[in-house]
Amino acid sequence: MINRSLTAGCVLVTLGLLTACANDNANDHGSNQSSTSPASRTTSKSGEIPPAPKQPDGINPVRFDPCFTIDDAMATSAGFDPKTRTRSDLVAGDTVVIGCSFERPKNADGEVTGDVIVRSKNTPIAGAATSSHNTVISRDPIDGRPAVVFTDDAFPNFCNAAISSTDGVLEIVLSAIPGSTPASSSCDQVRGVAENFASALGDK
């Protein structure tokens, strides 16, 4: 079964490494706004999704909320169970992360063989590309946008794709969990998963 503590640890450690980069984002988003409202973006989603946390004043706000923009059909087409949709947010100083996590459907043995966090961040893509804690695998575009595929050296079983957006980046954090059914590695899968979710950005 999936190790929720490890996933949460990955989120917090990665955020800690990127906090120093948050103030370098040169994009001017105007006045601070909360994440996109559910009413304006929702299509079909399983369960009740709580709102994103309040963002502090005077920062580059995150406006793209994956929990309300990624519908059940998109989660399913990427290979994840929409019924496992869970908020994955963090506000730490000037760094804001608004996101959602999903698990893979269980296999025949009742095992979860992977999960994903889709999160929008107000940190620049340069932070992912230049961090001394990251190993860059690819700088090829994803869905026509500048992107960096990398691993965080502290969490080698996870593979990340950071995709440029108007918020800063949309980051896909993928884990493939070994089980009785063999699965491709996280980094073998992450580009296809990221292409799917990046399409939700539209003009963001």
Buried (B, 14 or more C-beta within 10 A) or exposed (E): EBBEEBBBEBBEBBBEBBBBBBBEBEEEBEEBEBBBEBEEBBEEBEEEBEBBBEBEEEBBBBBBBBBBBBBBEBBEEBBBBBEBBBBBBBBEEBBBBBBBBBBBBBEEEEBBBBBBBBBBBBBBBBBBBEBEBBEEBBEEEBBEBBBBBBBBEEBEBBBBBBBBBBBBBBBBBBBBBEBEEEBEEBBEBBBBBBBBBBBBBEEE
